[in-house]
Amino acid sequence: EVEKSGKFEGWTEQGQLDVVMAHVKSLKKSISTMEGSDLAATYQKEIDLLADYLPKTLSEAEARPLLEPIAAKANGKLGPYMGMVMKQYKGKIDPGVIRKIGQELGLS
């Protein structure tokens, strides 16, 4: 799919990582809709196998001091805050953690 997108200029390490991260995200979303099934267990095994190849994300406690200064620049808006953080920390901080911290800091 990536190669057929029309924008493909060859594989890079980041490009490969993006594909694996997108696949894991898709598997996690699927698991949430079919908890307890055999297929969900199979998907979880695949996620566990791929986890070693993904970058380790920061915990909420590790991310908070990095994200609080960015929130001050977002003019109270969650959307711009998410954009700024994702641009700087994509793959290093889980988007759910980013959103949670932003909401706790009063962004809407």
C-alpha positions in Angstrom: 0.0 0.0 0.0 2.8 2.4 0.9 4.7 1.7 -2.3 1.5 2.3 -4.4 0.6 5.6 -2.7 2.2 7.7 -5.4 4.4 9.5 -2.8 6.7 6.5 -2.2 10.4 7.4 -2.7 12.0 4.3 -1.3 12.1 2.6 2.1 13.7 4.4 5.0 14.1 3.2 8.6 11.4 5.7 9.7 9.1 4.7 6.9 9.3 1.0 7.9 8.7 2.0 11.5 5.7 4.0 10.5 4.2 1.0 8.8 4.8 -1.3 11.8 3.4 1.3 14.2 0.2 1.8 12.0 -0.3 -2.0 11.9 0.0 -2.3 15.7 -2.4 0.5 16.2 -4.9 -1.2 13.9 -4.5 -4.5 15.8 -5.1 -2.8 19.1 -8.2 -1.1 17.8 -9.5 -4.5 16.5 -8.7 -6.1 19.9 -10.8 -3.6 21.7 -13.9 -4.6 19.7 -13.5 -8.4 20.1 -12.1 -8.9 23.6 -12.0 -12.5 24.7 -12.1 -14.1 21.3 -9.4 -16.3 19.8 -8.7 -13.8 17.1 -8.1 -11.1 19.7 -5.6 -13.4 21.4 -3.8 -14.0 18.1 -3.7 -10.2 17.5 -2.2 -9.7 21.0 0.5 -12.3 20.2 1.4 -10.4 17.1 1.5 -7.1 19.0 3.8 -8.7 21.6 6.1 -10.0 18.8 6.3 -6.6 17.2 6.8 -4.7 20.4 10.5 -5.3 20.4 10.8 -3.4 17.1 8.9 -0.3 18.2 10.4 2.6 20.0 9.7 2.7 23.7 7.3 5.4 24.6 7.6 7.7 27.6 5.4 7.1 30.6 2.9 9.8 31.6 5.2 10.9 34.5 8.2 11.2 32.0 6.1 13.0 29.4 4.4 15.6 31.7 7.4 17.9 32.2 8.0 17.9 28.4 4.4 18.6 27.5 3.5 21.3 30.1 5.6 24.1 28.4 4.0 23.2 25.0 0.5 23.5 26.4 1.3 27.1 27.4 1.9 27.9 23.7 -1.4 26.3 22.5 -3.7 29.3 23.5 -6.0 26.9 25.4 -6.7 24.8 22.3 -6.2 21.0 22.4 -5.9 20.6 18.6 -2.9 22.9 18.1 -1.3 21.4 21.2 -1.7 17.9 19.8 -0.2 19.0 16.5 2.8 20.7 18.2 3.5 17.7 20.4 3.1 15.1 17.7 5.4 17.0 15.4 8.1 17.0 18.1 7.5 13.7 19.8 5.8 11.4 17.3 6.3 7.8 18.3 7.9 8.7 21.6 4.7 9.6 23.5 1.4 7.8 23.2 -1.2 10.1 21.7 -3.7 9.0 24.5 -1.2 10.3 27.1 -0.7 13.5 25.2 -4.5 14.1 25.0 -5.0 13.2 28.7 -2.3 15.6 29.9 -3.6 18.4 27.6 -7.1 18.0 29.0 -5.8 18.0 32.6 -4.0 21.2 31.8 -7.3 22.8 30.8 -7.0 22.6 27.0 -10.2 22.1 25.0 
